Amino acid sequence: MGMMPLGAQTAPDAKGPDAREIVRAAVQTEITSDREDHSRWRYRDDQRDGTHSVSIVVQTQYGSVRRLIWKNGRPLDAAQARAEEQRVQSFIHDSGLLAKQRKDGAQDDKNATELLNMLPRAFRWRIESEDAETITLRFDPDTSFSPPDMQSRVLGEMDGVLVVNKEQHRIVTISGRLTQDVTIGWGLLGRLHGGGTFRVERREVAPRLWQITETHVHIQGRALFFKNIGQEQDEVQTEFSEVPAGTTLEQAAEMSKVPEKK
């Protein structure tokens, strides 16, 4: 989820760089790092989207193994754990499901890159504050921006805050609020309600290696053909440990069973 862009009015600050240039540098760093970072991770994924589930995810070069360990806010019982083991084993030996996961992941990466590239163009930016480690920028919609698709149209109606790590030019936080209702097909296909919010947090989980650690989306509305836009979701990822290169799917399935910290 989400990235945002910039408009055209922020003048260079006599005491420092232009807000747009800060955003542009951060975007370029993120895109380059994503292209060059081949690290894989094991982590705990806690999701709340009407129900509460917890999974262990283990990434490999062949795909990612996700093992459910909590369902509806409770640890799996013995029967549920056996069923989940069968599902995991079936998944890692199903070439069709693995191919679909890779395809979906590639599409997600493409969407994220496109939205990142919009950041320096779709909003008006200004520097709000800074400290020794980060700089905080505020953005609001640029009325001259012409969004190329529905996803960017929704994001282009946001205002919010972007926090950038100054030393590494990495995005730490991006959060936004939908400034007004967005209608799809004159309201016949959907309507997302103004006031909806999103927030994405990113952290350095190993030296110079960054990962998304929190995603919070609370956008209410109805969108018949865009179910991924209107949603209620809170996802927190913790307990990152790097997965050795060359780890197989079978090994990843075993790694996902390691007892969790209490």
Beta strands, then each sheet from edge to edge (+ up, - down):
strand 1: 41-48
strand 2: 52-60
strand 3: 63-71
strand 4: 74-75
strand 5: 123-130
strand 6: 134-141
strand 7: 158-165
strand 8: 170-178
strand 9: 182-184
strand 10: 190-192
strand 11: 197-206
strand 12: 209-219
strand 13: 221-223
strand 14: 231-242
sheet 1: 4+ 3- 2+ 1- 14+ 12- 11+ 8- 7+ 6- 5+
sheet 2: 9+ 10- 13+
end
